[in-house]
Amino acid sequence: MDINETIKGQLQDNPVIIYMKGSPEAPQCGFSSKTVQAVMACGERFAYVNILDNQELRESLKVYSNWPTYPQLYVGGELVGGCDIVAELSESGELAEMVKVAVSKAEA
């Protein structure tokens, strides 16, 4: 399977997904840690991909998303952004609403 097809499949199958360094239980950088904490605070299930485990995915996702850094949060198949954007949305309460809407649409 083509790596872009893999990415598309992950985005279709998971209403909330973080491409991060490490895992939610053991983030490998401060930005990934801060982002995953913001998503966990939303109280919904989410998926993650440890980009350190797959060099091809790590490089291809930068091109696919046109976003050069990690972590990358996707909600409802759309790129939300990285750590700073996620933190701002979390503080304003918008992130929790976005996540809730995406999860409820996926469950419907």
Jmol script that loads the backbone (N, CA, C; Angstrom):
load data "model"
ATOM      1  N   MET A   1       0.850  -1.192   0.000  1.00  0.00           N
ATOM      2  CA  MET A   1       0.000   0.000   0.000  1.00  0.00           C
ATOM      3  C   MET A   1       0.889   1.245   0.000  1.00  0.00           C
ATOM      4  N   ASP A   2       0.527   2.207  -0.782  1.00  0.00           N
ATOM      5  CA  ASP A   2       1.208   3.487  -0.863  1.00  0.00           C
ATOM      6  C   ASP A   2       1.104   4.210   0.482  1.00  0.00           C
ATOM      7  N   ILE A   3       2.164   4.908   0.873  1.00  0.00           N
ATOM      8  CA  ILE A   3       2.185   5.579   2.181  1.00  0.00           C
ATOM      9  C   ILE A   3       1.097   6.648   2.283  1.00  0.00           C
ATOM     10  N   ASN A   4       0.792   7.330   1.183  1.00  0.00           N
ATOM     11  CA  ASN A   4      -0.290   8.322   1.215  1.00  0.00           C
ATOM     12  C   ASN A   4      -1.642   7.655   1.434  1.00  0.00           C
ATOM     13  N   GLU A   5      -1.819   6.461   0.885  1.00  0.00           N
ATOM     14  CA  GLU A   5      -3.053   5.706   1.121  1.00  0.00           C
ATOM     15  C   GLU A   5      -3.142   5.281   2.584  1.00  0.00           C
ATOM     16  N   THR A   6      -2.001   4.931   3.161  1.00  0.00           N
ATOM     17  CA  THR A   6      -1.958   4.580   4.582  1.00  0.00           C
ATOM     18  C   THR A   6      -2.395   5.762   5.433  1.00  0.00           C
ATOM     19  N   ILE A   7      -1.849   6.944   5.131  1.00  0.00           N
ATOM     20  CA  ILE A   7      -2.213   8.157   5.874  1.00  0.00           C
ATOM     21  C   ILE A   7      -3.705   8.441   5.720  1.00  0.00           C
ATOM     22  N   LYS A   8      -4.210   8.396   4.487  1.00  0.00           N
ATOM     23  CA  LYS A   8      -5.640   8.641   4.248  1.00  0.00           C
ATOM     24  C   LYS A   8      -6.494   7.658   5.037  1.00  0.00           C
ATOM     25  N   GLY A   9      -6.104   6.396   5.053  1.00  0.00           N
ATOM     26  CA  GLY A   9      -6.843   5.387   5.807  1.00  0.00           C
ATOM     27  C   GLY A   9      -6.845   5.668   7.298  1.00  0.00           C
ATOM     28  N   GLN A  10      -5.703   6.075   7.826  1.00  0.00           N
ATOM     29  CA  GLN A  10      -5.631   6.409   9.252  1.00  0.00           C
ATOM     30  C   GLN A  10      -6.545   7.579   9.583  1.00  0.00           C
ATOM     31  N   LEU A  11      -6.572   8.569   8.716  1.00  0.00           N
ATOM     32  CA  LEU A  11      -7.412   9.748   8.952  1.00  0.00           C
ATOM     33  C   LEU A  11      -8.898   9.409   8.835  1.00  0.00           C
ATOM     34  N   GLN A  12      -9.244   8.513   7.907  1.00  0.00           N
ATOM     35  CA  GLN A  12     -10.644   8.115   7.746  1.00  0.00           C
ATOM     36  C   GLN A  12     -11.118   7.246   8.910  1.00  0.00           C
ATOM     37  N   ASP A  13     -10.230   6.410   9.414  1.00  0.00           N
ATOM     38  CA  ASP A  13     -10.608   5.451  10.446  1.00  0.00           C
ATOM     39  C   ASP A  13     -10.615   6.020  11.857  1.00  0.00           C
ATOM     40  N   ASN A  14     -10.016   7.188  12.038  1.00  0.00           N
ATOM     41  CA  ASN A  14      -9.861   7.756  13.379  1.00  0.00           C
ATOM     42  C   ASN A  14     -10.316   9.209  13.404  1.00  0.00           C
ATOM     43  N   PRO A  15     -11.426   9.494  14.075  1.00  0.00           N
ATOM     44  CA  PRO A  15     -11.915  10.877  14.086  1.00  0.00           C
ATOM     45  C   PRO A  15     -10.941  11.852  14.752  1.00  0.00           C
ATOM     46  N   VAL A  16     -10.119  11.350  15.674  1.00  0.00           N
ATOM     47  CA  VAL A  16      -9.111  12.172  16.334  1.00  0.00           C
ATOM     48  C   VAL A  16      -7.819  11.358  16.341  1.00  0.00           C
ATOM     49  N   ILE A  17      -6.779  11.904  15.735  1.00  0.00           N
ATOM     50  CA  ILE A  17      -5.502  11.201  15.676  1.00  0.00           C
ATOM     51  C   ILE A  17      -4.351  12.198  15.791  1.00  0.00           C
ATOM     52  N   ILE A  18      -3.365  11.800  16.575  1.00  0.00           N
ATOM     53  CA  ILE A  18      -2.162  12.617  16.755  1.00  0.00           C
ATOM     54  C   ILE A  18      -0.981  11.858  16.166  1.00  0.00           C
ATOM     55  N   TYR A  19      -0.255  12.517  15.307  1.00  0.00           N
ATOM     56  CA  TYR A  19       1.028  12.013  14.841  1.00  0.00           C
ATOM     57  C   TYR A  19       2.063  12.691  15.740  1.00  0.00           C
ATOM     58  N   MET A  20       2.737  11.880  16.541  1.00  0.00           N
ATOM     59  CA  MET A  20       3.569  12.436  17.598  1.00  0.00           C
ATOM     60  C   MET A  20       4.864  11.656  17.745  1.00  0.00           C
ATOM     61  N   LYS A  21       5.759  12.207  18.540  1.00  0.00           N
ATOM     62  CA  LYS A  21       6.993  11.511  18.888  1.00  0.00           C
ATOM     63  C   LYS A  21       6.743  10.770  20.193  1.00  0.00           C
ATOM     64  N   GLY A  22       6.734   9.440  20.110  1.00  0.00           N
ATOM     65  CA  GLY A  22       6.460   8.616  21.274  1.00  0.00           C
ATOM     66  C   GLY A  22       5.001   8.211  21.327  1.00  0.00           C
ATOM     67  N   SER A  23       4.538   7.938  22.550  1.00  0.00           N
ATOM     68  CA  SER A  23       3.155   7.526  22.774  1.00  0.00           C
ATOM     69  C   SER A  23       2.539   8.422  23.838  1.00  0.00           C
ATOM     70  N   PRO A  24       1.207   8.391  23.983  1.00  0.00           N
ATOM     71  CA  PRO A  24       0.582   9.205  25.025  1.00  0.00           C
ATOM     72  C   PRO A  24       1.137   8.890  26.424  1.00  0.00           C
ATOM     73  N   GLU A  25       1.473   7.622  26.659  1.00  0.00           N
ATOM     74  CA  GLU A  25       1.999   7.226  27.963  1.00  0.00           C
ATOM     75  C   GLU A  25       3.463   7.617  28.130  1.00  0.00           C
ATOM     76  N   ALA A  26       4.192   7.753  27.018  1.00  0.00           N
ATOM     77  CA  ALA A  26       5.621   8.066  27.067  1.00  0.00           C
ATOM     78  C   ALA A  26       6.011   8.970  25.894  1.00  0.00           C
ATOM     79  N   PRO A  27       5.573  10.229  25.924  1.00  0.00           N
ATOM     80  CA  PRO A  27       5.926  11.151  24.845  1.00  0.00           C
ATOM     81  C   PRO A  27       7.447  11.343  24.794  1.00  0.00           C
ATOM     82  N   GLN A  28       7.970  11.498  23.588  1.00  0.00           N
ATOM     83  CA  GLN A  28       9.407  11.635  23.409  1.00  0.00           C
ATOM     84  C   GLN A  28       9.859  13.083  23.200  1.00  0.00           C
ATOM     85  N   CYS A  29       8.940  14.031  23.317  1.00  0.00           N
ATOM     86  CA  CYS A  29       9.317  15.452  23.282  1.00  0.00           C
ATOM     87  C   CYS A  29       8.264  16.261  24.023  1.00  0.00           C
ATOM     88  N   GLY A  30       8.652  17.426  24.472  1.00  0.00           N
ATOM     89  CA  GLY A  30       7.754  18.278  25.243  1.00  0.00           C
ATOM     90  C   GLY A  30       6.538  18.732  24.460  1.00  0.00           C
ATOM     91  N   PHE A  31       6.710  18.989  23.160  1.00  0.00           N
ATOM     92  CA  PHE A  31       5.586  19.434  22.339  1.00  0.00           C
ATOM     93  C   PHE A  31       4.544  18.323  22.198  1.00  0.00           C
ATOM     94  N   SER A  32       5.017  17.101  21.991  1.00  0.00           N
ATOM     95  CA  SER A  32       4.089  15.968  21.911  1.00  0.00           C
ATOM     96  C   SER A  32       3.383  15.772  23.247  1.00  0.00           C
ATOM     97  N   SER A  33       4.110  15.926  24.341  1.00  0.00           N
ATOM     98  CA  SER A  33       3.526  15.775  25.673  1.00  0.00           C
ATOM     99  C   SER A  33       2.416  16.798  25.909  1.00  0.00           C
ATOM    100  N   LYS A  34       2.701  18.047  25.590  1.00  0.00           N
ATOM    101  CA  LYS A  34       1.717  19.114  25.803  1.00  0.00           C
ATOM    102  C   LYS A  34       0.479  18.904  24.926  1.00  0.00           C
ATOM    103  N   THR A  35       0.693  18.493  23.685  1.00  0.00           N
ATOM    104  CA  THR A  35      -0.421  18.277  22.760  1.00  0.00           C
ATOM    105  C   THR A  35      -1.295  17.120  23.223  1.00  0.00           C
ATOM    106  N   VAL A  36      -0.678  16.005  23.599  1.00  0.00           N
ATOM    107  CA  VAL A  36      -1.455  14.840  24.014  1.00  0.00           C
ATOM    108  C   VAL A  36      -2.212  15.132  25.318  1.00  0.00           C
ATOM    109  N   GLN A  37      -1.640  15.920  26.201  1.00  0.00           N
ATOM    110  CA  GLN A  37      -2.357  16.296  27.423  1.00  0.00           C
ATOM    111  C   GLN A  37      -3.607  17.111  27.101  1.00  0.00           C
ATOM    112  N   ALA A  38      -3.502  18.017  26.142  1.00  0.00           N
ATOM    113  CA  ALA A  38      -4.659  18.826  25.741  1.00  0.00           C
ATOM    114  C   ALA A  38      -5.752  17.950  25.149  1.00  0.00           C
ATOM    115  N   VAL A  39      -5.367  16.974  24.332  1.00  0.00           N
ATOM    116  CA  VAL A  39      -6.361  16.086  23.725  1.00  0.00           C
ATOM    117  C   VAL A  39      -6.971  15.166  24.786  1.00  0.00           C
ATOM    118  N   MET A  40      -6.170  14.655  25.679  1.00  0.00           N
ATOM    119  CA  MET A  40      -6.685  13.788  26.736  1.00  0.00           C
ATOM    120  C   MET A  40      -7.687  14.533  27.622  1.00  0.00           C
ATOM    121  N   ALA A  41      -7.463  15.818  27.822  1.00  0.00           N
ATOM    122  CA  ALA A  41      -8.366  16.625  28.646  1.00  0.00           C
ATOM    123  C   ALA A  41      -9.757  16.746  28.020  1.00  0.00           C
ATOM    124  N   CYS A  42      -9.871  16.455  26.732  1.00  0.00           N
ATOM    125  CA  CYS A  42     -11.173  16.509  26.056  1.00  0.00           C
ATOM    126  C   CYS A  42     -12.068  15.340  26.469  1.00  0.00           C
ATOM    127  N   GLY A  43     -11.480  14.283  26.997  1.00  0.00           N
ATOM    128  CA  GLY A  43     -12.261  13.166  27.521  1.00  0.00           C
ATOM    129  C   GLY A  43     -12.788  12.192  26.486  1.00  0.00           C
ATOM    130  N   GLU A  44     -12.278  12.246  25.274  1.00  0.00           N
ATOM    131  CA  GLU A  44     -12.723  11.324  24.222  1.00  0.00           C
ATOM    132  C   GLU A  44     -11.561  10.424  23.813  1.00  0.00           C
ATOM    133  N   ARG A  45     -11.925   9.281  23.250  1.00  0.00           N
ATOM    134  CA  ARG A  45     -10.891   8.369  22.744  1.00  0.00           C
ATOM    135  C   ARG A  45     -10.230   8.979  21.516  1.00  0.00           C
ATOM    136  N   PHE A  46      -8.947   8.702  21.365  1.00  0.00           N
ATOM    137  CA  PHE A  46      -8.229   9.175  20.195  1.00  0.00           C
ATOM    138  C   PHE A  46      -7.146   8.161  19.832  1.00  0.00           C
ATOM    139  N   ALA A  47      -6.685   8.253  18.608  1.00  0.00           N
ATOM    140  CA  ALA A  47      -5.618   7.387  18.132  1.00  0.00           C
ATOM    141  C   ALA A  47      -4.327   8.196  18.075  1.00  0.00           C
ATOM    142  N   TYR A  48      -3.229   7.464  18.011  1.00  0.00           N
ATOM    143  CA  TYR A  48      -1.946   8.132  17.829  1.00  0.00           C
ATOM    144  C   TYR A  48      -1.051   7.261  16.961  1.00  0.00           C
ATOM    145  N   VAL A  49      -0.086   7.906  16.345  1.00  0.00           N
ATOM    146  CA  VAL A  49       0.943   7.204  15.582  1.00  0.00           C
ATOM    147  C   VAL A  49       2.281   7.768  16.048  1.00  0.00           C
ATOM    148  N   ASN A  50       3.170   6.876  16.464  1.00  0.00           N
ATOM    149  CA  ASN A  50       4.523   7.271  16.842  1.00  0.00           C
ATOM    150  C   ASN A  50       5.339   7.408  15.564  1.00  0.00           C
ATOM    151  N   ILE A  51       5.595   8.639  15.158  1.00  0.00           N
ATOM    152  CA  ILE A  51       6.289   8.874  13.892  1.00  0.00           C
ATOM    153  C   ILE A  51       7.758   8.461  13.961  1.00  0.00           C
ATOM    154  N   LEU A  52       8.270   8.237  15.154  1.00  0.00           N
ATOM    155  CA  LEU A  52       9.657   7.790  15.291  1.00  0.00           C
ATOM    156  C   LEU A  52       9.829   6.337  14.850  1.00  0.00           C
ATOM    157  N   ASP A  53       8.726   5.598  14.788  1.00  0.00           N
ATOM    158  CA  ASP A  53       8.763   4.195  14.387  1.00  0.00           C
ATOM    159  C   ASP A  53       8.765   4.000  12.873  1.00  0.00           C
ATOM    160  N   ASN A  54       8.490   5.066  12.111  1.00  0.00           N
ATOM    161  CA  ASN A  54       8.337   4.902  10.672  1.00  0.00           C
ATOM    162  C   ASN A  54       8.886   6.133   9.946  1.00  0.00           C
ATOM    163  N   GLN A  55      10.125   6.038   9.481  1.00  0.00           N
ATOM    164  CA  GLN A  55      10.788   7.157   8.798  1.00  0.00           C
ATOM    165  C   GLN A  55      10.019   7.589   7.541  1.00  0.00           C
ATOM    166  N   GLU A  56       9.537   6.618   6.769  1.00  0.00           N
ATOM    167  CA  GLU A  56       8.812   6.952   5.538  1.00  0.00           C
ATOM    168  C   GLU A  56       7.540   7.744   5.852  1.00  0.00           C
ATOM    169  N   LEU A  57       6.793   7.308   6.862  1.00  0.00           N
ATOM    170  CA  LEU A  57       5.586   8.023   7.268  1.00  0.00           C
ATOM    171  C   LEU A  57       5.936   9.421   7.764  1.00  0.00           C
ATOM    172  N   ARG A  58       6.983   9.520   8.573  1.00  0.00           N
ATOM    173  CA  ARG A  58       7.379  10.820   9.134  1.00  0.00           C
ATOM    174  C   ARG A  58       7.668  11.825   8.030  1.00  0.00           C
ATOM    175  N   GLU A  59       8.388  11.415   7.011  1.00  0.00           N
ATOM    176  CA  GLU A  59       8.730  12.328   5.916  1.00  0.00           C
ATOM    177  C   GLU A  59       7.531  12.580   4.995  1.00  0.00           C
ATOM    178  N   SER A  60       6.762  11.553   4.706  1.00  0.00           N
ATOM    179  CA  SER A  60       5.624  11.692   3.792  1.00  0.00           C
ATOM    180  C   SER A  60       4.507  12.542   4.379  1.00  0.00           C
ATOM    181  N   LEU A  61       4.282  12.433   5.681  1.00  0.00           N
ATOM    182  CA  LEU A  61       3.208  13.200   6.303  1.00  0.00           C
ATOM    183  C   LEU A  61       3.485  14.699   6.239  1.00  0.00           C
ATOM    184  N   LYS A  62       4.749  15.088   6.327  1.00  0.00           N
ATOM    185  CA  LYS A  62       5.100  16.514   6.201  1.00  0.00           C
ATOM    186  C   LYS A  62       4.656  17.059   4.851  1.00  0.00           C
ATOM    187  N   VAL A  63       4.835  16.254   3.802  1.00  0.00           N
ATOM    188  CA  VAL A  63       4.424  16.661   2.453  1.00  0.00           C
ATOM    189  C   VAL A  63       2.902  16.617   2.336  1.00  0.00           C
ATOM    190  N   TYR A  64       2.307  15.528   2.816  1.00  0.00           N
ATOM    191  CA  TYR A  64       0.855  15.346   2.749  1.00  0.00           C
ATOM    192  C   TYR A  64       0.123  16.508   3.421  1.00  0.00           C
ATOM    193  N   SER A  65       0.593  16.884   4.599  1.00  0.00           N
ATOM    194  CA  SER A  65      -0.089  17.913   5.385  1.00  0.00           C
ATOM    195  C   SER A  65       0.383  19.327   5.070  1.00  0.00           C
ATOM    196  N   ASN A  66       1.535  19.430   4.389  1.00  0.00           N
ATOM    197  CA  ASN A  66       2.166  20.728   4.178  1.00  0.00           C
ATOM    198  C   ASN A  66       2.435  21.413   5.523  1.00  0.00           C
ATOM    199  N   TRP A  67       2.835  20.599   6.501  1.00  0.00           N
ATOM    200  CA  TRP A  67       3.134  21.072   7.852  1.00  0.00           C
ATOM    201  C   TRP A  67       4.470  20.437   8.247  1.00  0.00           C
ATOM    202  N   PRO A  68       5.496  21.244   8.539  1.00  0.00           N
ATOM    203  CA  PRO A  68       6.848  20.703   8.666  1.00  0.00           C
ATOM    204  C   PRO A  68       7.215  20.074  10.014  1.00  0.00           C
ATOM    205  N   THR A  69       6.392  20.253  11.024  1.00  0.00           N
ATOM    206  CA  THR A  69       6.800  19.829  12.363  1.00  0.00           C
ATOM    207  C   THR A  69       5.810  18.844  12.977  1.00  0.00           C
ATOM    208  N   TYR A  70       6.248  18.247  14.067  1.00  0.00           N
ATOM    209  CA  TYR A  70       5.419  17.332  14.852  1.00  0.00           C
ATOM    210  C   TYR A  70       5.386  17.829  16.286  1.00  0.00           C
ATOM    211  N   PRO A  71       4.286  17.553  16.958  1.00  0.00           N
ATOM    212  CA  PRO A  71       3.139  16.722  16.605  1.00  0.00           C
ATOM    213  C   PRO A  71       2.202  17.412  15.618  1.00  0.00           C
ATOM    214  N   GLN A  72       1.339  16.576  15.009  1.00  0.00           N
ATOM    215  CA  GLN A  72       0.265  17.062  14.147  1.00  0.00           C
ATOM    216  C   GLN A  72      -1.030  16.428  14.633  1.00  0.00           C
ATOM    217  N   LEU A  73      -2.007  17.260  14.949  1.00  0.00           N
ATOM    218  CA  LEU A  73      -3.313  16.774  15.377  1.00  0.00           C
ATOM    219  C   LEU A  73      -4.309  16.919  14.244  1.00  0.00           C
ATOM    220  N   TYR A  74      -5.028  15.822  13.982  1.00  0.00           N
ATOM    221  CA  TYR A  74      -6.110  15.809  12.993  1.00  0.00           C
ATOM    222  C   TYR A  74      -7.415  15.511  13.704  1.00  0.00           C
ATOM    223  N   VAL A  75      -8.428  16.296  13.401  1.00  0.00           N
ATOM    224  CA  VAL A  75      -9.768  16.084  13.947  1.00  0.00           C
ATOM    225  C   VAL A  75     -10.734  16.070  12.767  1.00  0.00           C
ATOM    226  N   GLY A  76     -11.502  14.996  12.672  1.00  0.00           N
ATOM    227  CA  GLY A  76     -12.422  14.859  11.545  1.00  0.00           C
ATOM    228  C   GLY A  76     -11.711  14.814  10.209  1.00  0.00           C
ATOM    229  N   GLY A  77     -10.510  14.264  10.183  1.00  0.00           N
ATOM    230  CA  GLY A  77      -9.754  14.145   8.951  1.00  0.00           C
ATOM    231  C   GLY A  77      -9.026  15.398   8.513  1.00  0.00           C
ATOM    232  N   GLU A  78      -9.177  16.475   9.271  1.00  0.00           N
ATOM    233  CA  GLU A  78      -8.550  17.750   8.910  1.00  0.00           C
ATOM    234  C   GLU A  78      -7.427  18.084   9.887  1.00  0.00           C
ATOM    235  N   LEU A  79      -6.338  18.628   9.345  1.00  0.00           N
ATOM    236  CA  LEU A  79      -5.229  19.061  10.186  1.00  0.00           C
ATOM    237  C   LEU A  79      -5.652  20.252  11.031  1.00  0.00           C
ATOM    238  N   VAL A  80      -5.518  20.102  12.343  1.00  0.00           N
ATOM    239  CA  VAL A  80      -5.777  21.212  13.263  1.00  0.00           C
ATOM    240  C   VAL A  80      -4.505  22.038  13.391  1.00  0.00           C
ATOM    241  N   GLY A  81      -3.392  21.356  13.604  1.00  0.00           N
ATOM    242  CA  GLY A  81      -2.109  22.037  13.716  1.00  0.00           C
ATOM    243  C   GLY A  81      -1.210  21.346  14.706  1.00  0.00           C
ATOM    244  N   GLY A  82      -0.212  22.103  15.149  1.00  0.00           N
ATOM    245  CA  GLY A  82       0.767  21.597  16.089  1.00  0.00           C
ATOM    246  C   GLY A  82       0.495  22.056  17.505  1.00  0.00           C
ATOM    247  N   CYS A  83       1.511  21.973  18.310  1.00  0.00           N
ATOM    248  CA  CYS A  83       1.384  22.200  19.739  1.00  0.00           C
ATOM    249  C   CYS A  83       0.798  23.569  20.093  1.00  0.00           C
ATOM    250  N   ASP A  84       1.317  24.636  19.516  1.00  0.00           N
ATOM    251  CA  ASP A  84       0.856  25.981  19.881  1.00  0.00           C
ATOM    252  C   ASP A  84      -0.621  26.188  19.543  1.00  0.00           C
ATOM    253  N   ILE A  85      -1.022  25.753  18.366  1.00  0.00           N
ATOM    254  CA  ILE A  85      -2.417  25.901  17.951  1.00  0.00           C
ATOM    255  C   ILE A  85      -3.325  25.063  18.837  1.00  0.00           C
ATOM    256  N   VAL A  86      -2.912  23.821  19.111  1.00  0.00           N
ATOM    257  CA  VAL A  86      -3.710  22.941  19.967  1.00  0.00           C
ATOM    258  C   VAL A  86      -3.839  23.540  21.365  1.00  0.00           C
ATOM    259  N   ALA A  87      -2.761  24.101  21.892  1.00  0.00           N
ATOM    260  CA  ALA A  87      -2.800  24.712  23.223  1.00  0.00           C
ATOM    261  C   ALA A  87      -3.778  25.891  23.255  1.00  0.00           C
ATOM    262  N   GLU A  88      -3.747  26.724  22.226  1.00  0.00           N
ATOM    263  CA  GLU A  88      -4.664  27.872  22.157  1.00  0.00           C
ATOM    264  C   GLU A  88      -6.115  27.400  22.096  1.00  0.00           C
ATOM    265  N   LEU A  89      -6.385  26.407  21.257  1.00  0.00           N
ATOM    266  CA  LEU A  89      -7.750  25.887  21.126  1.00  0.00           C
ATOM    267  C   LEU A  89      -8.214  25.227  22.420  1.00  0.00           C
ATOM    268  N   SER A  90      -7.293  24.583  23.109  1.00  0.00           N
ATOM    269  CA  SER A  90      -7.632  23.944  24.377  1.00  0.00           C
ATOM    270  C   SER A  90      -8.005  24.989  25.430  1.00  0.00           C
ATOM    271  N   GLU A  91      -7.217  26.028  25.508  1.00  0.00           N
ATOM    272  CA  GLU A  91      -7.463  27.088  26.493  1.00  0.00           C
ATOM    273  C   GLU A  91      -8.795  27.789  26.248  1.00  0.00           C
ATOM    274  N   SER A  92      -9.173  27.931  24.984  1.00  0.00           N
ATOM    275  CA  SER A  92     -10.427  28.627  24.662  1.00  0.00           C
ATOM    276  C   SER A  92     -11.645  27.713  24.760  1.00  0.00           C
ATOM    277  N   GLY A  93     -11.405  26.400  24.877  1.00  0.00           N
ATOM    278  CA  GLY A  93     -12.513  25.453  24.922  1.00  0.00           C
ATOM    279  C   GLY A  93     -12.930  24.937  23.552  1.00  0.00           C
ATOM    280  N   GLU A  94     -12.354  25.499  22.499  1.00  0.00           N
ATOM    281  CA  GLU A  94     -12.721  25.090  21.137  1.00  0.00           C
ATOM    282  C   GLU A  94     -12.282  23.665  20.828  1.00  0.00           C
ATOM    283  N   LEU A  95     -11.143  23.251  21.355  1.00  0.00           N
ATOM    284  CA  LEU A  95     -10.637  21.918  21.055  1.00  0.00           C
ATOM    285  C   LEU A  95     -11.607  20.852  21.545  1.00  0.00           C
ATOM    286  N   ALA A  96     -12.082  20.981  22.768  1.00  0.00           N
ATOM    287  CA  ALA A  96     -13.011  19.996  23.326  1.00  0.00           C
ATOM    288  C   ALA A  96     -14.265  19.891  22.468  1.00  0.00           C
ATOM    289  N   GLU A  97     -14.760  21.009  21.988  1.00  0.00           N
ATOM    290  CA  GLU A  97     -15.960  21.004  21.144  1.00  0.00           C
ATOM    291  C   GLU A  97     -15.674  20.334  19.801  1.00  0.00           C
ATOM    292  N   MET A  98     -14.542  20.666  19.192  1.00  0.00           N
ATOM    293  CA  MET A  98     -14.165  20.057  17.905  1.00  0.00           C
ATOM    294  C   MET A  98     -14.057  18.541  18.034  1.00  0.00           C
ATOM    295  N   VAL A  99     -13.404  18.103  19.088  1.00  0.00           N
ATOM    296  CA  VAL A  99     -13.191  16.673  19.313  1.00  0.00           C
ATOM    297  C   VAL A  99     -14.527  15.978  19.542  1.00  0.00           C
ATOM    298  N   LYS A 100     -15.365  16.577  20.372  1.00  0.00           N
ATOM    299  CA  LYS A 100     -16.675  15.991  20.668  1.00  0.00           C
ATOM    300  C   LYS A 100     -17.515  15.836  19.405  1.00  0.00           C
ATOM    301  N   VAL A 101     -17.543  16.850  18.562  1.00  0.00           N
ATOM    302  CA  VAL A 101     -18.302  16.816  17.324  1.00  0.00           C
ATOM    303  C   VAL A 101     -17.766  15.725  16.391  1.00  0.00           C
ATOM    304  N   ALA A 102     -16.448  15.653  16.243  1.00  0.00           N
ATOM    305  CA  ALA A 102     -15.859  14.652  15.347  1.00  0.00           C
ATOM    306  C   ALA A 102     -16.132  13.237  15.818  1.00  0.00           C
ATOM    307  N   VAL A 103     -16.027  13.001  17.115  1.00  0.00           N
ATOM    308  CA  VAL A 103     -16.269  11.676  17.661  1.00  0.00           C
ATOM    309  C   VAL A 103     -17.744  11.303  17.502  1.00  0.00           C
ATOM    310  N   SER A 104     -18.651  12.232  17.786  1.00  0.00           N
ATOM    311  CA  SER A 104     -20.072  11.917  17.672  1.00  0.00           C
ATOM    312  C   SER A 104     -20.473  11.657  16.214  1.00  0.00           C
ATOM    313  N   LYS A 105     -19.875  12.373  15.256  1.00  0.00           N
ATOM    314  CA  LYS A 105     -20.152  12.119  13.838  1.00  0.00           C
ATOM    315  C   LYS A 105     -19.662  10.725  13.438  1.00  0.00           C
ATOM    316  N   ALA A 106     -18.503  10.345  13.943  1.00  0.00           N
ATOM    317  CA  ALA A 106     -17.939   9.046  13.608  1.00  0.00           C
ATOM    318  C   ALA A 106     -18.771   7.897  14.188  1.00  0.00           C
ATOM    319  N   GLU A 107     -19.390   8.141  15.327  1.00  0.00           N
ATOM    320  CA  GLU A 107     -20.200   7.113  15.988  1.00  0.00           C
ATOM    321  C   GLU A 107     -21.596   6.999  15.392  1.00  0.00           C
ATOM    322  N   ALA A 108     -22.021   8.036  14.667  1.00  0.00           N
ATOM    323  CA  ALA A 108     -23.378   8.061  14.110  1.00  0.00           C
ATOM    324  C   ALA A 108     -23.525   7.123  12.935  1.00  0.00           C
TER     325      ALA A 108
END
end "model"
wireframe off; spacefill off
backbone 0.3
color backbone group
